[in-house]
Every structure is written in C-alpha cells, then in structure tokens.
Amino acid sequence: MAPSCFEVIIVVFILVLPFLYETSRTFRYYFKFSIYYGFVMFNSVLLIPFFCFRAFNVRNLVVASSFCHHASYLLGLRWELRGRENLEKEQACVIVANHQSSLDVLGMFDIWPVMDKCTVIAKKEILYAWPFGIAAWLSGLIFIDRINSEKARSVINSSIKTIKENKIKLWFFPEGTRRNTGVIHPLKKGAFYVAINSQLPVLPVVLSSYYFLCKEEKRFDSGRIIITTLPPISTEGLSKDDVESLMEKTKEMMMETLRVTNLEIQQSLATNT
C-alpha cells in the first residue's frame, strides 16, 4: 500500500529536522523553546490528577521538579548549586532571585528537592496558561495582580501565617521583568516589605547570566549556569524605615555574586576554546 501524504510529510520532516537544527540558529532557538514548553505542559497534564488528591500542598512542586528537571538535559543546560547549606535549612524565609528568562523555572526545578517546602509569588496571568497554570495552582503558588498592588499585598499577607507556621520558603523575583543583560536591575520593594513585616530573613539567590541565550540573535545554545545561595540576611528588629537599606544591601550582594560567577564562567569558556 502506498504511503499517505501525511506519512510522507512526517518522514520528510524527520529527515530534514537534524539538518535544520544544526544549520539554522533561528530554527534551533524556537525548537528548543518548543521542546521546553511542550515538555513542561505534558508533565503538567500527567501530574494534575495526582495533585488533586493533595491540592495546594507546596511539596507538589518537589514532585513536579522530579519530572520537569529532565528538560534541562534535552536543552543542554547544566545547573550547578553553591551555598546549598543556606538553601536546605528548614526555615521560613523570603527568597529574592534575579529574573532573566522563563528558563529560570528550570533552575528552580533543579534545586526544588533541596528547598523542599517552597512556593512562589507569580503574576496571575500564569494561572491561565493551561495546563501549567492549573498544576501550579494546585501546587500552592501564590498568584497576584501586579497592577493592583493593594490586592496583591492582601493576598500575600493572608499567606504569611501559613508560611511561618509550616516553615515554607517564599520565592520572589523582585526585578519584575525578565532581562538577560548580565546585571541586577532595580528591585521592587514588595519582597522586602514582606520580609520586614513578617520578620523573616531575606535569602538572596543569584543565577549566573545566560550567555548561551539571546532573544535578539535568536540564539539558544548549550550552557552552564551557577546558582549561588547567599547567607540569609536577618530582618529582626527592622521596620518599614529600613526597607531601602535592606534592599540596597541585598542588591549589592547579588550584583557582586553575579559579577564573580559570570567572570568564572567566561574564564572557563575561554580556557575550553
């Protein structure tokens, strides 16, 4: 029996795919992101029924990470955690991390087993990215409306008691917008108000720059990323008047760490070329 037109198209696609992947940087860029999003969405569909039986349990994210972190291997990404001792402590704290790309989530998946109980402050739009949004909601993510700051504060404040009682880590991306530029951009005050009001320590987490990724050039190569967890910064005894100084102190520590880790990776790349 002669092959159908659809079967011919599939065969041609399979034959052409390796050629396009190796020769077209633009194709490789979009293909890798398609693999990433598709892989995460597929696992979300698989996990939603399980999550329904323990809805809003933040440890669902540890389970999700055991499935989704494999996407890093498919994309050629290698994550290296430093300062593990600061991250694995069973304590409630406010994590502040730099925000460079949607790939940050893969870095989080890689270290979630170390963090154990951790939830994330996320923009409400993610909730509507089904099925990922539903899986995230069932895993206890805290969704806020970034436009309505008063309502956002109310949602976060209502969660603080549970976070403190259950020693859950609360992850913020205080830069707000994702920017892969090799620097720490101005931080928003929200995470630091939360830390001071709840008297929780601030735990800075720094992901080295994604030198292998460039949206403008449509470049997505393999790469190594260093995730550094710095020692916690106490907020004990601080008041709202100390928000600015706490924020600046945190930013300076993160900037220096980013500079050092970026330099290390650049030197490593130069040595290997």
Summary of the structure (lengths in Angstrom):
residues: 273
radius of gyration: 20.3
end to end distance: 52.3
largest distance: 79.7
contacts: 808
relative contact order: 0.14
helix: 54%
strand: 15%
